[in-house]
Amino acid sequence: MLQRLLDVLFSGTALALLSPLLVPIAIILRFSGEGEVFFRQNRVGRGGGHFSLLKFATMLKNSPNMGTGTVTLKDDPRVLPVGRFLRKTKINELPQLLNILLGDMSLIGPRPQTQRCFDAFPDASQHAITTVRPGLSGIGSIVFRGEEDMMHAANNPDRFYDHVIMPYKGKLEEWYVRNQSVTTYLLLIMLTVWVVLIPRSGIVWRIFPDLPRPPEDIAEDVNWHAVNNAA
């Protein structure tokens, strides 16, 4: 209940404060690219039901039916010019503040996935994830800040996503569900701001030393070695 009250307070305040940024972006998108301001997509929510997630439009309208589908790579040709900046800064995610006000999402939680991506989670992770509201940010988003770069470097992006990224991301989300608290919620909000400003920071491993250890394939990409070898 307290987290929900904080969600409403923080998201409402953020929308009011960010309106001088959000309104010009909406105007730019309306008169550039394909003229679309928002991208709406069904995502898996609490209880396993679906809801319509909002983002600023950054890709071609038919992107889910092109190339790698709902999985986005670095320098993906489907991304529009203005969209590259919005995705890099994560500004494209800000319309989800409306999803939070509506109760579909929380500021912090597992990232809401398309059905295809959700199905790539192990069964135990799927069960845990659907017990909470999905989040605008969360431990999975923070650790996988450079996910598109990892996918771009993989020889087989789909296989790498399904067999390396999603099983480990699922463990992270299970960790979040087990460790939910107002303290964890507030720390993850602060860490989200931190990694947006300093993307290569490994501070998350110091703040939460009990996080599941990443597989060797991605340990360097998520800055685990830099922190733990130094320790």
The 8 nearest C-alpha neighbors of each residue, nearest first, counted from 0:
[[1, 3, 2, 4, 5, 6, 181, 7],
 [2, 0, 4, 3, 5, 181, 6, 180],
 [3, 1, 5, 4, 0, 6, 181, 184],
 [2, 4, 6, 0, 5, 1, 7, 105],
 [3, 5, 1, 7, 6, 2, 8, 0],
 [6, 4, 8, 2, 3, 7, 9, 1],
 [7, 5, 3, 9, 4, 8, 10, 106],
 [8, 6, 4, 10, 5, 100, 9, 11],
 [7, 9, 5, 11, 6, 10, 12, 4],
 [8, 10, 12, 6, 11, 7, 5, 13],
 [11, 9, 13, 7, 96, 12, 8, 6],
 [12, 10, 14, 8, 13, 9, 7, 15],
 [11, 13, 9, 15, 10, 14, 8, 16],
 [12, 14, 10, 16, 15, 11, 17, 9],
 [15, 13, 17, 11, 12, 16, 18, 10],
 [14, 16, 12, 13, 18, 17, 11, 19],
 [15, 17, 13, 14, 18, 12, 19, 20],
 [18, 16, 14, 20, 19, 15, 13, 21],
 [17, 19, 21, 20, 15, 16, 22, 14],
 [20, 18, 17, 21, 22, 23, 16, 15],
 [21, 19, 18, 17, 22, 23, 24, 16],
 [20, 22, 18, 24, 23, 19, 17, 25],
 [21, 23, 25, 24, 20, 18, 19, 26],
 [24, 22, 26, 25, 21, 20, 27, 19],
 [25, 23, 27, 21, 26, 22, 28, 20],
 [24, 26, 22, 28, 23, 27, 36, 29],
 [25, 27, 23, 29, 24, 28, 22, 30],
 [28, 26, 24, 30, 29, 25, 31, 23],
 [29, 27, 31, 25, 36, 30, 26, 34],
 [30, 28, 34, 26, 36, 27, 35, 31],
 [29, 31, 27, 28, 34, 26, 32, 33],
 [32, 30, 28, 34, 29, 27, 33, 35],
 [31, 33, 34, 79, 28, 30, 35, 80],
 [34, 32, 35, 31, 59, 60, 29, 30],
 [35, 33, 29, 30, 32, 31, 28, 36],
 [34, 36, 33, 29, 37, 56, 28, 38],
 [37, 35, 28, 29, 56, 25, 55, 34],
 [38, 36, 55, 56, 54, 35, 39, 53],
 [37, 39, 56, 54, 55, 53, 40, 36],
 [40, 38, 53, 52, 51, 37, 54, 41],
 [39, 41, 51, 52, 42, 38, 53, 113],
 [40, 42, 51, 50, 49, 52, 113, 43],
 [43, 41, 113, 112, 49, 50, 111, 44],
 [42, 44, 49, 112, 47, 48, 111, 113],
 [45, 43, 48, 49, 47, 133, 42, 46],
 [44, 46, 129, 132, 131, 47, 130, 48],
 [45, 47, 129, 48, 130, 44, 131, 43],
 [46, 48, 45, 129, 44, 43, 49, 130],
 [49, 47, 44, 46, 43, 45, 50, 42],
 [50, 48, 43, 42, 44, 41, 47, 51],
 [49, 51, 41, 42, 52, 44, 43, 48],
 [50, 52, 41, 40, 39, 42, 53, 49],
 [51, 53, 40, 39, 41, 50, 42, 95],
 [54, 52, 39, 95, 94, 38, 37, 51],
 [55, 53, 38, 92, 94, 91, 37, 56],
 [54, 56, 37, 91, 38, 36, 57, 94],
 [55, 57, 38, 37, 36, 58, 54, 35],
 [58, 56, 82, 79, 78, 55, 81, 83],
 [59, 57, 78, 79, 77, 56, 60, 62],
 [58, 60, 62, 61, 77, 78, 79, 57],
 [61, 59, 62, 58, 33, 63, 38, 35],
 [60, 62, 59, 64, 63, 65, 58, 77],
 [61, 63, 65, 59, 64, 60, 77, 58],
 [64, 62, 68, 69, 65, 61, 67, 66],
 [65, 63, 62, 68, 61, 66, 69, 67],
 [64, 66, 62, 68, 63, 67, 61, 77],
 [67, 65, 68, 64, 62, 63, 77, 70],
 [66, 68, 70, 65, 69, 71, 63, 157],
 [69, 67, 63, 64, 65, 70, 66, 62],
 [68, 70, 63, 71, 67, 113, 62, 116],
 [71, 69, 68, 67, 72, 157, 116, 63],
 [72, 70, 69, 75, 147, 67, 73, 68],
 [73, 71, 147, 75, 151, 150, 74, 70],
 [72, 74, 147, 75, 148, 151, 71, 150],
 [75, 73, 76, 72, 78, 151, 83, 77],
 [74, 76, 72, 73, 77, 78, 71, 151],
 [77, 75, 78, 74, 79, 58, 72, 73],
 [76, 78, 58, 75, 59, 62, 79, 65],
 [79, 77, 58, 76, 57, 75, 82, 83],
 [78, 80, 82, 58, 57, 81, 77, 32],
 [81, 79, 82, 83, 78, 84, 32, 57],
 [82, 80, 83, 84, 79, 85, 57, 28],
 [81, 83, 57, 79, 85, 80, 84, 78],
 [84, 82, 86, 85, 81, 80, 87, 78],
 [83, 85, 87, 82, 86, 81, 88, 80],
 [84, 86, 82, 90, 91, 88, 83, 87],
 [87, 85, 89, 83, 84, 88, 91, 82],
 [86, 88, 84, 89, 85, 83, 90, 82],
 [87, 89, 90, 85, 86, 84, 195, 91],
 [90, 88, 86, 91, 87, 92, 85, 93],
 [91, 89, 85, 92, 88, 93, 86, 87],
 [90, 92, 55, 85, 89, 54, 93, 86],
 [93, 91, 54, 90, 89, 94, 95, 55],
 [92, 94, 95, 90, 91, 96, 54, 89],
 [95, 93, 96, 54, 53, 92, 97, 55],
 [96, 94, 98, 97, 93, 53, 92, 99],
 [95, 97, 99, 94, 98, 10, 93, 100],
 [98, 96, 95, 100, 99, 94, 101, 10],
 [99, 97, 95, 101, 103, 96, 100, 104],
 [98, 100, 104, 96, 102, 97, 105, 101],
 [99, 101, 97, 102, 98, 7, 96, 10],
 [102, 100, 98, 99, 103, 97, 104, 96],
 [101, 103, 99, 100, 104, 98, 105, 3],
 [104, 102, 98, 101, 99, 132, 50, 44],
 [105, 103, 99, 133, 132, 134, 102, 98],
 [106, 104, 134, 107, 99, 132, 6, 133],
 [105, 107, 135, 134, 6, 136, 99, 108],
 [108, 106, 134, 137, 136, 105, 135, 184],
 [107, 134, 109, 133, 137, 110, 132, 136],
 [110, 108, 133, 134, 137, 172, 111, 128],
 [109, 111, 134, 133, 112, 108, 136, 135],
 [112, 110, 133, 42, 43, 109, 44, 134],
 [113, 111, 42, 117, 43, 116, 110, 114],
 [112, 114, 42, 116, 115, 117, 43, 41],
 [113, 115, 117, 116, 118, 112, 43, 42],
 [116, 114, 118, 113, 117, 119, 112, 69],
 [117, 115, 119, 113, 118, 114, 112, 120],
 [116, 118, 114, 119, 112, 115, 120, 113],
 [117, 119, 115, 116, 120, 114, 121, 125],
 [120, 118, 116, 117, 161, 165, 121, 115],
 [121, 119, 118, 165, 117, 166, 169, 125],
 [122, 120, 124, 123, 166, 125, 119, 169],
 [121, 123, 125, 124, 126, 120, 118, 127],
 [124, 122, 126, 125, 121, 127, 120, 173],
 [125, 123, 169, 127, 121, 126, 122, 173],
 [126, 124, 122, 128, 123, 127, 120, 129],
 [125, 127, 123, 124, 129, 128, 122, 130],
 [128, 126, 124, 130, 125, 129, 173, 123],
 [129, 127, 125, 130, 126, 124, 131, 109],
 [128, 130, 45, 46, 47, 131, 127, 126],
 [129, 131, 128, 127, 45, 46, 126, 132],
 [132, 130, 45, 129, 128, 133, 108, 176],
 [131, 133, 45, 104, 105, 108, 44, 134],
 [134, 132, 108, 109, 104, 111, 110, 44],
 [135, 133, 108, 107, 105, 136, 106, 110],
 [134, 136, 106, 107, 105, 110, 95, 137],
 [137, 135, 134, 107, 140, 106, 108, 110],
 [138, 136, 108, 107, 140, 139, 109, 134],
 [137, 139, 141, 140, 142, 171, 172, 187],
 [140, 138, 142, 137, 141, 168, 143, 171],
 [139, 141, 143, 137, 138, 142, 136, 144],
 [140, 142, 138, 144, 139, 143, 191, 137],
 [141, 143, 139, 144, 140, 221, 138, 203],
 [144, 142, 146, 140, 145, 141, 139, 221],
 [143, 145, 141, 142, 146, 140, 198, 194],
 [146, 144, 143, 148, 147, 149, 220, 221],
 [145, 147, 149, 143, 148, 144, 150, 72],
 [146, 148, 73, 72, 150, 149, 145, 151],
 [149, 147, 151, 73, 146, 145, 150, 152],
 [150, 148, 146, 152, 147, 151, 153, 145],
 [151, 149, 147, 153, 156, 148, 152, 72],
 [150, 152, 148, 72, 73, 149, 153, 147],
 [153, 151, 149, 150, 148, 154, 156, 147],
 [154, 152, 156, 150, 155, 151, 149, 159],
 [155, 153, 156, 152, 159, 151, 150, 158],
 [154, 156, 153, 158, 157, 159, 150, 160],
 [157, 155, 159, 153, 150, 158, 160, 154],
 [158, 156, 160, 159, 155, 161, 67, 70],
 [157, 159, 161, 160, 155, 156, 162, 163],
 [160, 158, 156, 163, 162, 157, 161, 155],
 [161, 159, 164, 157, 158, 163, 162, 156],
 [160, 162, 158, 119, 165, 159, 163, 157],
 [161, 163, 159, 160, 158, 164, 166, 165],
 [164, 162, 159, 160, 165, 166, 161, 167],
 [163, 165, 160, 167, 166, 168, 162, 161],
 [164, 166, 168, 167, 120, 161, 169, 163],
 [167, 165, 169, 168, 120, 164, 163, 121],
 [168, 166, 170, 169, 165, 164, 171, 163],
 [169, 167, 165, 171, 170, 166, 139, 164],
 [168, 170, 124, 166, 172, 167, 171, 120],
 [171, 169, 173, 167, 168, 172, 174, 166],
 [172, 170, 174, 168, 169, 173, 139, 175],
 [171, 173, 175, 169, 174, 170, 109, 168],
 [174, 172, 170, 176, 175, 171, 127, 124],
 [175, 173, 171, 177, 172, 176, 178, 170],
 [176, 174, 172, 178, 173, 177, 179, 171],
 [175, 177, 173, 179, 178, 174, 172, 127],
 [178, 176, 174, 175, 179, 173, 127, 172],
 [177, 179, 175, 176, 174, 180, 183, 173],
 [180, 178, 176, 175, 177, 183, 181, 184],
 [181, 179, 183, 182, 184, 178, 2, 185],
 [180, 182, 184, 183, 185, 2, 179, 1],
 [183, 181, 185, 180, 184, 186, 179, 187],
 [182, 184, 186, 180, 181, 185, 187, 179],
 [185, 183, 181, 187, 182, 186, 180, 107],
 [184, 186, 188, 182, 187, 183, 181, 189],
 [187, 185, 183, 189, 188, 184, 182, 190],
 [186, 188, 190, 184, 189, 185, 191, 183],
 [187, 189, 185, 191, 186, 190, 184, 192],
 [188, 190, 186, 192, 187, 191, 193, 185],
 [191, 189, 193, 187, 192, 188, 186, 194],
 [192, 190, 188, 193, 189, 194, 187, 141],
 [191, 193, 195, 189, 190, 194, 196, 188],
 [192, 194, 190, 196, 191, 195, 197, 189],
 [195, 193, 198, 197, 196, 191, 192, 190],
 [194, 196, 192, 193, 198, 197, 191, 88],
 [195, 197, 194, 193, 198, 192, 191, 88],
 [198, 196, 194, 200, 195, 199, 193, 192],
 [199, 197, 194, 195, 200, 196, 144, 193],
 [200, 198, 197, 201, 222, 194, 221, 144],
 [199, 201, 202, 198, 197, 194, 222, 203],
 [202, 200, 222, 203, 204, 226, 199, 223],
 [201, 203, 205, 204, 200, 206, 226, 190],
 [202, 204, 206, 205, 201, 207, 190, 142],
 [205, 203, 208, 207, 202, 206, 201, 223],
 [206, 204, 202, 208, 203, 207, 201, 226],
 [205, 207, 203, 204, 208, 202, 186, 209],
 [206, 208, 204, 209, 205, 210, 203, 202],
 [209, 207, 204, 205, 210, 206, 203, 211],
 [210, 208, 207, 211, 204, 212, 174, 206],
 [209, 211, 208, 207, 212, 171, 174, 204],
 [212, 210, 213, 209, 171, 170, 174, 167],
 [211, 213, 210, 214, 223, 218, 209, 167],
 [214, 212, 218, 211, 215, 217, 167, 223],
 [215, 213, 216, 217, 218, 212, 167, 163],
 [214, 216, 218, 217, 213, 219, 212, 224],
 [217, 215, 214, 218, 163, 219, 213, 220],
 [216, 218, 220, 215, 219, 214, 221, 213],
 [219, 217, 215, 223, 213, 221, 220, 214],
 [218, 220, 222, 221, 217, 224, 223, 225],
 [221, 219, 217, 222, 218, 149, 145, 223],
 [220, 222, 218, 219, 223, 142, 217, 143],
 [223, 221, 219, 201, 225, 220, 224, 218],
 [222, 224, 218, 226, 225, 221, 219, 227],
 [225, 223, 227, 228, 226, 222, 219, 218],
 [226, 224, 222, 223, 228, 227, 229, 201],
 [227, 225, 229, 224, 223, 228, 201, 230],
 [226, 228, 230, 224, 229, 225, 223, 204],
 [229, 227, 230, 224, 226, 225, 223, 222],
 [230, 228, 227, 226, 225, 224, 223, 205],
 [229, 227, 228, 226, 225, 224, 205, 223]]
